[in-house]
Amino acid sequence: MYRKILIVLILAVACKPKQTESCALEPALYQLSDFPIGCAVDLNQREFNPTYARLLGQQFNQLSPENIMKPEHIHPQANYYHWSDADSLLSYCQKELKSLHGHTLIWHQQLPPWMEDFKGTEVEWEAMFKDHIQSICRHFKGKVRAWDVVNEAFNEDGTLRNSIWKQHLGAAYIEKAFRYAHEADPDALLFYNDFNLALNPKKRAAVLSYLKNLKQRGVALDGIGLQMHISIAFPENRAIESAFQDFSKAGFLVHISELDISVNPYGGTFQASADIWERQAQKLASVIGLYKQINDSKQYGITFWGLSDADSWIPSAFNREDYPLLFDGDYQAKAAYCKMKESL
Ligand code: G3I
């Protein structure tokens, strides 16, 4: 009986489709690339997980903080800024010669309670908004490469999201955010960052026309962050190509700012297979190939939203099994990693 179970177990392990691929970790991703290769960082992991830290340090030359520069973390009370975590990430970047991409100044999520509950006139709201943006930009002046100044301000139908910022400052808050950020750190590149801009042409057209208008009016707006939380099933490559081309041809730097490729986008029971990992690798190769087609001067970089499948935001946010990143949960390279190296 036990022998039978053992044989079944051995067969199951032996037949399990291989997720990891063997390809050399060196040269590292960023060493093969003409543009920066970034990763969203979980500071705890970087500080307390040596395997995570080794791989992160080895493969990437630009980092985005996954959470620690967001308002709830960095500005938890009205008169208190919590700098130590972001400072620690900054000194790591400086020591390891990696650039830091600031994420994110103005968003409707991850706000501290005092900000959501703020009571005041429009003038007081603007003073609070300005202090938030400029205190952070001044603290990191000359030390971050760029900021995601405004994040996810649009709805899927192309209208402006009714965030607390729009409610209290009107639609002009977007322009004001860029003007205040530029005033505080004139050398930082400034980005607008959003999701579904490849998948949803209506949203893409609305964002593009809004940003072009700001630029025409002299607002310091350097680039677009296309988040690219995509999947092996969608969006189609020609939609991705349109997003890259539309923004770069309009003069914006293009940052693939939060890349991950879901293998189980519709949820439900997940069945791993060699074909799935290959499809994930192929999708990544297509993204890289299409990105390389835009003018070199517009290639700001590609950032993955997490290091390994164990670090991804997707399983907990959507309550589903998923494996969207370059390394598996044991920090072993997947087919997508190896394919990326061929594609860069
Ligand atoms: O801070 C609390 C902590 O005090 C508590 O102990 C812990 C227990 O679960 O939760 C912590 O908050 C979590 C937070 O991340 C910080 O770790 C939240 O539950 C969790 O929901 C939050 O998720 C983040 C999410 O943004 C919030 O919307 C993800 O890690 C982060 O990857 C994700 O990133 C966003 C980008 O910033 C913008 N674009 C979309 C992307 C994915 O949602």
Boltz pocket constraint, residues with backbone or C-beta under 6 A from the ligand:
constraints:
  - pocket:
      binder: B
      contacts: [[A, 66], [A, 67], [A, 109], [A, 110], [A, 151], [A, 227], [A, 258], [A, 313], [A, 317]]
      max_distance: 6.0
